[in-house]
Amino acid sequence: MSRLLLSLTVILASSVTGFADAQDAERQPSRKAPGSISPNLAYRQYTDPAERAFTNMVPDGWRVGGRMVRYGPVTIAPFEQAMRPDGAVFIQLGDWHIKDYSDMPGWKPGSIYTPGTSVVLVRRVESPDEYARTYGLGLERWLGCSDARFTGAKKIPNPAGITAIPQARVETSEAHFTCTRGGESYLGQVTVTLQAYRLPLSTGWNVLYLTSILARKDAVETGFAALEKMCSTFRFLPEWSASQGAIARQATRPAQQALDSVLHQTQVFDQNVISGTITVNDPTTGSRSDVSFGAEPYYFSDGVGHFYRSYDPTPRSGFHAVQPQR
């Protein structure tokens, strides 16, 4: 299926959930209003270096990277990372590894399927909780954590502005983690929105929204503030959006032309076959007549203007066979 990999609203949420103290089992993650935390952070503008596709504000002095990754004309994966110089906070928006997924019976998970202009990875459909748990634990291990533990997940409202396929099931989950890194305790959070939709022979699904953060316990407020600022200021540049729209239209034109051709052929069939007429020759009179055309292969006439069609080659009493002019 053609789409922009990761919704173009990925990482555009105007609010971000706070962290839980995962060692306190009674304490639940709290949602904090933007601006309620104001650590002493200065910000600078960051612009995608690959295609100048997006821009946002990032903490000044932090290590920042990321770019637009392109797998094809309409399969793209924007991502951005920011890390405090001492490594106490790591933030990631999006992910360059993510692709469209398809749960295809009979196909081996991990297989690559390339319909049209898309790249699809065969993977069994997962709930947002399942995906967030697997993703978060993998991210913590990748960041050098030990004793990575999933501490819980909950469904939350879908981020504003999410663009989904009609009839798709769209759900969002917020998952929490703990780990040890360099002998110190860290807290992690992954927020993910998934959509799943039925196809004729499979179930397609993909990530529409993804943010991740890992912060040392004493740097949680700083991490939250930076994440909120990065998300709320993220935008795709108009020039890139216009260019990408043209690329997508050009890339999908052959598929659209094929679809238009099929629709046209269907219309012609409806007009000229199902509801049309066919000329028949009456061997008993030598005359020709136009009669309504149908799926039945045999045509009969009584010689005085009455006709019928049938699957039975034997005519009814008073009728005789007439021959369609092919």
N, C-alpha and C positions, 0 to 999 in steps of 0.2 A: 504494500500500500504506500502511496506517495504522501509524505508529510515532512515537516521539518522535525528532525530528531531532537527531542526535548521541545516542549512547547516554547514558543517565543515569549511566554510569560514566565518561564522558569526563572527563578530567583528575582521576581519582580514584586513579591509580597511586600506590603507596607508595614507589616508587623511580624515579629518573630517570637516564638515561644521561649520562655526562660528555661533554666536548667533546674534539675532536681538534685538535691543532695542524696545521691543514690545509697549512701550508707545509712540514711535514716529511712527505714521502711515505711514509716507512718506519714512521711512528708511527700506530697504530690507535686509534680512540676507546676509552676505557676506561670500564668501568662502576664507579662508586664507590658504596660503601655509604652509606646515609643517615647523616648525622652525622659523616662522615669529614672534612667541611669545615665550619668554624665561623667565618666572617667575623663581624665585629662588627656584627650586624644586629639591630634591634629590630622587633617585629611588632605589628600591630593587626588587629582583626577588620574584615572587609569583608562587607557584606550586599547582595545584589541589590536595587537601588532600584526596579525595575519591578514585580516581583511578590513580593518577598521569597522568592524560590525557593531561593537557595543562599547559603552563607556559607563563608568560609575566612580564613586568616591571610595578611596581605600585609605587605611591608616598610614600616615606619613612615617617613614622610617622602617616600616615592616617590609619583609621580603614578599613581593607580589608577582605572580605570573599567571599565565592562562591565555587562551586565544580561541578563535573559532577553528574547530577541526572539521574538515569536510571529507565525508566518505563518498559523496556523489552529488549530483546536481541538487537534489532535494533532501539528502540525508546528511544532516549536519549535527554537530555536538559542541555548543559553546560551553566553556568552563572557565573558572577563575579560582585561584588559590591565594591565600594571604596567611603569613606566619609572623608572629611577633619575634623580634631578634633573638630572644632567649629561648624560643621554642615552646613557651608556655601556652600559646594559643595557636591553633591551626583551623582555618576556615576554608571550606570548599563549596563553591556554587556550581551545580551541574556536575558532569563527569564525562570525559572524552571516551570512556569505554562503552558507554551505554548505546545500545542499538534498539531497533524495533524487534519485538519478539513474536513468535507464533507457536502456539501449542498445536502441533500437527500430528495426529495419530499415525503411527507407523514410522515416523522419522526419529532418528537418534538425536537426543538433546546435544546441543553444541554444533549441529550441522548448520551450514550457511545456505540460506535460500535467497535468491536474488530475483524477485519478480519485478519486472519493469525497471524503474529507476531507483528502487529501494534496496537496502541490504537488511535482511531479516535473519535473526538467529533463532534456531529452534530451541525453545525452552518451555517447560511446563508452566502453566499460568499460576501465579502466586498472588496471595493477598498482600495489601500494603504492609501489614505487620510482619509477614514472612520475609518480604523483600527487604524491609528496613533492618530486620534483625541480621540477616545474612550480610547485607551491605555494611552495616555498622561494625560488626565483628571483624570483617575483612579489612575495613579501613583502619581500625585500631591496630591490627597486626601489621599492616603496611607501614604505619607510623612508628613502629618499634615498641609497641606496648606489650606487656606481659600480663598474664592473669586477666585477659579481656573477658568481661562478663556482661551479658544482656540483663538489664534489671526491670524491663517492662516496656509496654507500648500501649498507646491508646489512640482511638480514632478521633480526629479533630475535623472541624469544617474545612472544606476545600478552599484553597487560596482564591482570592478574588481575581477575576480576569482569566481564569483557566479556559482554554479553548479545546473542547473535546469533540469527538465524532458523535453525531446524532445517534441515539439509542445505546451509547456506550455506558458501562458502569464505571463511575469515577469515584474513587475513595482516597482519603488522605490519612496517613498514620504518622505519629510522632513516637520515636523509639529512643530509649535512654540506655546508657552503658557506663561502666566503670572500667578502669584499668590502672596498671602501675607502669610508670615510665621514669627511668632514672631514679628509682627508689621513691618517687612521689606519686600521690594519687591524682588521677585525672578523671574528669567526667566528659561524656560524649553524648551528642544528640544528632539524630538523623530525622529529617522530615521529608516524606516522599508522597507524591500523588501518582496513583496508577490509574490507567483506563484500560478496560477490557471490552472487546466487542466480538460478536459472533460473525464468522465468515462461512461461506458454504461448506468448506471441508475442514475448518480449523477455528481456533480462537486466537485472535490477534490481541496483543497487549503491549503497553509501553509506558515509559515514565514521562509524566508531564511536568513535574516539579521535583526538585531535589536540592536540599541544603544539608550540609554536614559541618559539625564543629567538634573539636576536642580541646578542652581547656584544663589547665591545672586548677585545683580547687580554689587557690587563692586568686586566680585570674578570671574567674567565671564572669564577673560583672563586666570586665574589660572586653572579654570575648563576645558577650551578648551585645554590647554597645556597638562593637565593630561590625558584627554580623547584621544588625539592624540597619546601620548606615549603608553598608554595601548593597543590601537588598533594596532599600527604599530609593536609592539613587541610580540603580541599574536601568539602562535603556538601550535599545537598539537604535543606531543612527539612521535618520531618514534616507540618506543616500544609499546606504547598504540595503535597507529594506526594499527600496525601489529596484535596485539591481538584482537582489535575490528574487523578487517577484517575477522579473523578466526571465531570469534563469529557470525558475520553476515552470513558468508557462511554456518556455521553449522545450524544456526536457519532457514535459508531459504531453506535448502536442501530438506526437505519434500515437500515444495511447488514446488521447481524446479523439483523434481522427478515426482511429479504428472503431471506437465506440460510436461515433457519429455515423460511420458507414453501416455498422450493424443496425442501428436505429433506422436509418434510411431504408435499408433492405427490408426491414420488418414492415415499415410503412408501405413500401411498394407491394409487398406480399399481401398486406391487408387490403389495399386498394384494388390491385389487379388480379388477385387470385381468390381470396376468401369472399370478398364482396363484389368481384368483377364478373365478367361474362366470357363465354367461350363460343366459338362458331362450330356448329355441328352440321354434317351433311346427311340428308335423308335419302337413302338409296332407293326407296320406293317411289319418290316423287322427283328426285334430282334437285331438290331445293335446299337452300342453306338457311339456317336460323341461328340467332344469338340467344343462348340460354345461360342461366346463372351457373357459375362454376362452383364446384365443391370438391370435397375430398373423395367422394365415391367415384370409382373408375368407369362405371357403365352408365350410358345415357339411352333413354327410350322415348319414343314419340307415338302418338296415335294417328299421326298424319293430318290432323285437323287443328294443330296449334297447341296441343297439350304435351308437356314433357315431364319426365322425372329422372332422378339419378338413383343408383343403387349399387351395393356391393355384390348383389346377386346377378350373374350374367344372364339369367333366364327372365325374359320379359313377362309382365303381367298380361292377363287376357286383354286383347284389343290393342296392345302396344307392340312395337317392333324396335329393334336396335338402330340407333343412328351413330355415326362416327365423328368424334371430335376432330377438328382440323388442327393438327399439331404445328 
